[in-house]
Amino acid sequence: MAVKQTAGRDQLGDFAPEFARLNDDVLFGEVWSRESELSLRDRSLVTVVSLLAQGLTDSSFSYHLQAAKANGITREQIAEIITHAAFYVGWPKAWAAFRLAKDVWGDEAAAPEAGAAPEARRAAHERECIFPIGEPNDAYAQYFVGQSYLAPVSTEQAPFFNVTFEPGCRNNWHVHRATSGGGQMLVCVAGRGWYQEWGKPAQEMRPGDVVHIPANVKHWHGAAADSWFSHLAFEIEGEGTSNEWLEPVADEEYQAL
């Protein structure tokens, strides 16, 4: 995902145009936008800890905290990150970081503990997800382990849906068939889940993560065992398209994730 930044030119374009260019076009336009083993969430985590280690808890640190939140780092995770880093970078620096972090995540309620009532965990997920959970996905219940929900987001131009999985819920192995084009795209919008293609390791999905699923590839996706999970599902246009539902994901394979 490309990161567009104009702060350099906005604030220093006239005074230091070359610095402004390096900031906007190289640091953010190239380094932050590199498609590599690091996601935007990973880069935010590295940047926050690096600035914290230097004691740079100023407006730039607040900006990167806001970016970290947008890139999927939760209130609980930033609290754990700063707490862990405090033992290495210094207690006063952590105190200063927490003051800014509380401002950024202050509008969020703490997530319920894993042992909390199912109703409380669902309510917390609904607060986190900007799209509706929708109704029980009864029409496809036979192809899911656990309860899933479906909410149409758009039925025009590019139809897509928000699919929500309760903890432990996942769909069966399946294939999006097509003679040309086709496939599916998933965008995680809340919670934590998994995506796996046949013969490959499962990959974790967190808010902001995007998965491109080619046509005719056997795969499954669903929630982590301890988290609700929501993703947008986009069906890619193609010729001769159909869905082929296969066997459930084996319990022992899922539980080993």
Kinemage of the C-alpha trace (Angstrom):
@kinemage 1
@onewidth
@group {chain A} dominant
@subgroup {mainchain}
@vectorlist {calphas} color= white
{ca met a 1} P 0.000 0.000 0.000
{ca ala a 2} L 1.449 3.369 -1.034
{ca val a 3} L 1.772 5.967 1.717
{ca lys a 4} L 1.198 9.559 0.591
{ca gln a 5} L 2.732 12.289 2.730
{ca thr a 6} L 2.765 16.073 2.171
{ca ala a 7} L 3.869 17.312 5.603
{ca gly a 8} L 7.384 18.058 4.387
{ca arg a 9} L 6.277 20.316 1.560
{ca asp a 10} L 3.470 21.822 3.627
{ca gln a 11} L 5.767 22.862 6.476
{ca leu a 12} L 9.242 23.156 4.918
{ca gly a 13} L 8.665 23.369 1.181
{ca asp a 14} L 9.845 26.965 0.915
{ca phe a 15} L 12.551 26.825 3.605
{ca ala a 16} L 14.114 23.406 2.900
{ca pro a 17} L 12.671 22.019 -0.341
{ca glu a 18} L 15.165 19.153 -0.630
{ca phe a 19} L 14.498 17.955 2.922
{ca ala a 20} L 10.781 18.229 2.193
{ca arg a 21} L 11.198 16.105 -0.938
{ca leu a 22} L 13.221 13.442 0.876
{ca asn a 23} L 10.645 13.316 3.670
{ca asp a 24} L 7.571 13.051 1.446
{ca asp a 25} L 8.880 11.134 -1.569
{ca val a 26} L 11.646 8.921 -0.168
{ca leu a 27} L 10.913 8.260 3.519
{ca phe a 28} L 7.151 7.887 3.093
{ca gly a 29} L 6.788 7.456 -0.665
{ca glu a 30} L 9.443 4.705 -0.917
{ca val a 31} L 10.554 3.325 2.467
{ca trp a 32} L 7.127 3.236 4.129
{ca ser a 33} L 5.526 2.054 0.891
{ca arg a 34} L 7.896 -0.834 0.192
{ca glu a 35} L 6.155 -4.149 -0.375
{ca ser a 36} L 8.310 -6.480 1.681
{ca glu a 37} L 8.129 -8.711 4.746
{ca leu a 38} L 7.064 -5.727 6.885
{ca ser a 39} L 3.439 -4.592 6.890
{ca leu a 40} L 2.414 -1.007 7.671
{ca arg a 41} L 1.559 -2.237 11.158
{ca asp a 42} L 5.080 -3.643 11.575
{ca arg a 43} L 6.647 -0.403 10.348
{ca ser a 44} L 4.521 1.604 12.778
{ca leu a 45} L 5.638 -0.613 15.664
{ca val a 46} L 9.328 -0.219 14.735
{ca thr a 47} L 8.954 3.555 14.349
{ca val a 48} L 7.119 4.057 17.647
{ca val a 49} L 9.719 2.080 19.604
{ca ser a 50} L 12.603 3.850 17.823
{ca leu a 51} L 11.239 7.292 18.665
{ca leu a 52} L 10.443 6.183 22.212
{ca ala a 53} L 14.019 4.969 22.700
{ca gln a 54} L 15.287 8.441 21.794
{ca gly a 55} L 12.806 10.186 24.062
{ca leu a 56} L 11.246 12.000 21.095
{ca thr a 57} L 7.753 12.129 22.574
{ca asp a 58} L 6.719 15.268 20.717
{ca ser a 59} L 4.182 16.047 18.003
{ca ser a 60} L 5.932 13.694 15.547
{ca phe a 61} L 5.593 10.868 18.086
{ca ser a 62} L 1.894 11.653 18.451
{ca tyr a 63} L 1.559 11.516 14.648
{ca his a 64} L 3.173 8.076 14.548
{ca leu a 65} L 0.944 6.859 17.380
{ca gln a 66} L -2.085 7.934 15.330
{ca ala a 67} L -0.629 6.125 12.311
{ca ala a 68} L -0.025 3.030 14.447
{ca lys a 69} L -3.667 3.031 15.508
{ca ala a 70} L -4.796 3.438 11.895
{ca asn a 71} L -2.484 0.582 10.879
{ca gly a 72} L -4.111 -1.835 13.309
{ca ile a 73} L -2.280 -1.548 16.647
{ca thr a 74} L -4.895 -1.765 19.384
{ca arg a 75} L -5.133 -0.015 22.729
{ca glu a 76} L -4.067 -3.173 24.554
{ca gln a 77} L -1.135 -3.743 22.191
{ca ile a 78} L 0.285 -0.200 22.457
{ca ala a 79} L 0.076 -0.450 26.253
{ca glu a 80} L 2.032 -3.718 26.148
{ca ile a 81} L 4.548 -2.328 23.637
{ca ile a 82} L 5.342 0.715 25.774
{ca thr a 83} L 5.434 -1.357 28.978
{ca his a 84} L 7.892 -3.828 27.464
{ca ala a 85} L 10.053 -1.079 25.959
{ca ala a 86} L 10.170 0.797 29.287
{ca phe a 87} L 12.626 -1.742 30.724
{ca tyr a 88} L 15.054 -1.043 27.862
{ca val a 89} L 14.580 2.647 27.039
{ca gly a 90} L 13.789 4.126 30.459
{ca trp a 91} L 10.804 4.563 32.776
{ca pro a 92} L 10.414 8.370 32.328
{ca lys a 93} L 10.271 7.940 28.547
{ca ala a 94} L 7.483 5.397 28.954
{ca trp a 95} L 5.507 7.765 31.194
{ca ala a 96} L 5.786 10.474 28.537
{ca ala a 97} L 4.725 8.036 25.818
{ca phe a 98} L 1.699 6.862 27.789
{ca arg a 99} L 0.436 10.444 28.162
{ca leu a 100} L 0.275 10.765 24.373
{ca ala a 101} L -0.993 7.225 23.798
{ca lys a 102} L -3.931 7.844 26.147
{ca asp a 103} L -4.940 10.804 23.994
{ca val a 104} L -4.806 8.724 20.806
{ca trp a 105} L -6.602 5.627 22.126
{ca gly a 106} L -8.588 7.385 24.849
{ca asp a 107} L -11.911 7.043 23.038
{ca glu a 108} L -11.697 3.249 23.075
{ca ala a 109} L -12.889 1.021 25.854
{ca ala a 110} L -10.538 -1.735 26.912
{ca ala a 111} L -11.233 -5.023 25.203
{ca pro a 112} L -12.891 -7.637 27.426
{ca glu a 113} L -10.762 -10.460 28.787
{ca ala a 114} L -10.740 -13.776 26.933
{ca gly a 115} L -12.962 -15.274 29.640
{ca ala a 116} L -15.553 -12.502 29.434
{ca ala a 117} L -19.148 -13.273 28.501
{ca pro a 118} L -19.691 -13.870 24.760
{ca glu a 119} L -22.099 -10.912 24.644
{ca ala a 120} L -19.400 -8.564 25.966
{ca arg a 121} L -16.844 -9.797 23.440
{ca arg a 122} L -19.306 -9.394 20.573
{ca ala a 123} L -20.206 -5.882 21.747
{ca ala a 124} L -16.511 -4.947 21.857
{ca his a 125} L -16.036 -6.249 18.321
{ca glu a 126} L -19.042 -4.290 17.063
{ca arg a 127} L -17.536 -1.112 18.545
{ca glu a 128} L -14.236 -1.817 16.783
{ca cys a 129} L -15.725 -2.660 13.388
{ca ile a 130} L -16.891 0.309 11.303
{ca phe a 131} L -19.184 -1.937 9.241
{ca pro a 132} L -22.313 -3.676 10.544
{ca ile a 133} L -22.068 -7.292 11.710
{ca gly a 134} L -25.244 -8.193 9.860
{ca glu a 135} L -27.463 -11.229 10.205
{ca pro a 136} L -26.550 -14.879 10.810
{ca asn a 137} L -25.155 -16.353 7.600
{ca asp a 138} L -27.686 -19.193 7.583
{ca ala a 139} L -27.684 -19.712 3.810
{ca tyr a 140} L -24.059 -20.889 3.956
{ca ala a 141} L -24.052 -22.353 7.477
{ca gln a 142} L -23.359 -25.852 6.121
{ca tyr a 143} L -19.987 -24.628 4.830
{ca phe a 144} L -18.837 -23.109 8.142
{ca val a 145} L -17.620 -24.442 11.469
{ca gly a 146} L -19.153 -22.088 14.054
{ca gln a 147} L -21.371 -19.046 13.574
{ca ser a 148} L -20.752 -16.461 10.865
{ca tyr a 149} L -22.627 -13.279 9.952
{ca leu a 150} L -23.138 -11.456 6.661
{ca ala a 151} L -23.812 -7.768 5.993
{ca pro a 152} L -24.117 -6.343 2.444
{ca val a 153} L -22.058 -3.139 2.215
{ca ser a 154} L -22.597 -2.318 -1.469
{ca thr a 155} L -24.777 -3.941 -4.098
{ca glu a 156} L -23.883 -1.529 -6.929
{ca gln a 157} L -20.831 -1.140 -9.201
{ca ala a 158} L -18.561 -3.432 -7.154
{ca pro a 159} L -20.748 -5.479 -4.795
{ca phe a 160} L -19.050 -6.532 -1.551
{ca phe a 161} L -19.958 -7.814 1.884
{ca asn a 162} L -18.722 -7.658 5.446
{ca val a 163} L -18.292 -11.208 6.722
{ca thr a 164} L -17.924 -11.686 10.484
{ca phe a 165} L -16.771 -14.836 12.268
{ca glu a 166} L -17.217 -15.569 15.961
{ca pro a 167} L -14.090 -16.870 17.771
{ca gly a 168} L -13.084 -20.233 16.330
{ca cys a 169} L -15.389 -19.942 13.313
{ca arg a 170} L -13.952 -20.671 9.874
{ca asn a 171} L -15.264 -21.677 6.474
{ca asn a 172} L -14.485 -24.954 4.736
{ca trp a 173} L -11.744 -25.330 2.208
{ca his a 174} L -13.137 -23.970 -1.044
{ca val a 175} L -12.191 -22.812 -4.545
{ca his a 176} L -13.401 -19.833 -6.576
{ca arg a 177} L -13.521 -21.398 -10.027
{ca ala a 178} L -13.142 -19.340 -13.225
{ca thr a 179} L -12.096 -19.981 -16.803
{ca ser a 180} L -10.585 -16.472 -16.919
{ca gly a 181} L -10.311 -13.664 -14.382
{ca gly a 182} L -12.197 -14.368 -11.176
{ca gly a 183} L -10.917 -14.898 -7.653
{ca gln a 184} L -11.567 -12.930 -4.499
{ca met a 185} L -10.054 -10.139 -2.385
{ca leu a 186} L -10.326 -9.936 1.408
{ca val a 187} L -9.724 -6.817 3.525
{ca cys a 188} L -9.541 -7.323 7.292
{ca val a 189} L -11.470 -4.575 9.108
{ca ala a 190} L -11.610 -5.797 12.726
{ca gly a 191} L -10.372 -8.529 15.017
{ca arg a 192} L -7.844 -11.208 14.173
{ca gly a 193} L -8.117 -14.139 11.803
{ca trp a 194} L -6.388 -16.551 9.469
{ca tyr a 195} L -6.085 -17.167 5.727
{ca gln a 196} L -4.489 -20.270 4.258
{ca glu a 197} L -3.916 -21.660 0.782
{ca trp a 198} L -3.579 -25.391 0.240
{ca gly a 199} L 0.000 -26.528 0.759
{ca lys a 200} L 1.128 -23.216 2.309
{ca pro a 201} L 1.409 -21.990 5.922
{ca ala a 202} L -1.547 -20.056 7.332
{ca gln a 203} L -1.077 -16.285 7.483
{ca glu a 204} L -2.483 -14.094 10.239
{ca met a 205} L -4.861 -11.277 9.293
{ca arg a 206} L -5.233 -8.056 11.278
{ca pro a 207} L -7.064 -4.797 10.466
{ca gly a 208} L -5.706 -3.286 7.271
{ca asp a 209} L -4.308 -6.554 5.887
{ca val a 210} L -5.330 -7.419 2.322
{ca val a 211} L -5.354 -10.884 0.752
{ca his a 212} L -5.617 -11.449 -2.996
{ca ile a 213} L -6.963 -14.922 -3.771
{ca pro a 214} L -6.374 -16.157 -7.325
{ca ala a 215} L -9.053 -18.137 -9.104
{ca asn a 216} L -8.853 -21.933 -8.858
{ca val a 217} L -6.772 -21.903 -5.636
{ca lys a 218} L -7.973 -24.053 -2.715
{ca his a 219} L -8.100 -22.010 0.529
{ca trp a 220} L -9.990 -21.150 3.714
{ca his a 221} L -10.302 -18.161 6.045
{ca gly a 222} L -11.804 -17.486 9.447
{ca ala a 223} L -11.366 -16.163 12.968
{ca ala a 224} L -8.594 -16.906 15.426
{ca ala a 225} L -9.653 -19.176 18.268
{ca asp a 226} L -9.668 -16.295 20.760
{ca ser a 227} L -10.936 -13.399 18.641
{ca trp a 228} L -13.896 -12.208 16.627
{ca phe a 229} L -12.919 -11.428 13.033
{ca ser a 230} L -14.445 -9.345 10.232
{ca his a 231} L -13.314 -8.936 6.650
{ca leu a 232} L -14.730 -7.367 3.523
{ca ala a 233} L -15.109 -9.848 0.667
{ca phe a 234} L -14.862 -8.688 -2.951
{ca glu a 235} L -15.675 -11.117 -5.735
{ca ile a 236} L -13.508 -10.457 -8.802
{ca glu a 237} L -15.276 -10.477 -12.145
{ca gly a 238} L -14.438 -13.300 -14.505
{ca glu a 239} L -15.826 -15.816 -16.942
{ca gly a 240} L -17.217 -19.190 -15.967
{ca thr a 241} L -17.183 -18.315 -12.264
{ca ser a 242} L -18.521 -20.596 -9.531
{ca asn a 243} L -17.718 -21.577 -5.952
{ca glu a 244} L -16.735 -25.137 -5.086
{ca trp a 245} L -17.111 -25.982 -1.379
{ca leu a 246} L -14.926 -28.774 -0.033
{ca glu a 247} L -14.086 -30.451 3.295
{ca pro a 248} L -13.900 -28.620 6.655
{ca val a 249} L -10.543 -27.524 8.043
{ca ala a 250} L -9.377 -30.321 10.340
{ca asp a 251} L -9.694 -29.450 14.038
{ca glu a 252} L -6.122 -30.528 14.803
{ca glu a 253} L -4.719 -28.333 12.016
{ca tyr a 254} L -6.756 -25.332 13.140
{ca gln a 255} L -5.943 -25.767 16.817
{ca ala a 256} L -2.225 -25.935 15.986
{ca leu a 257} L -2.246 -22.375 14.604
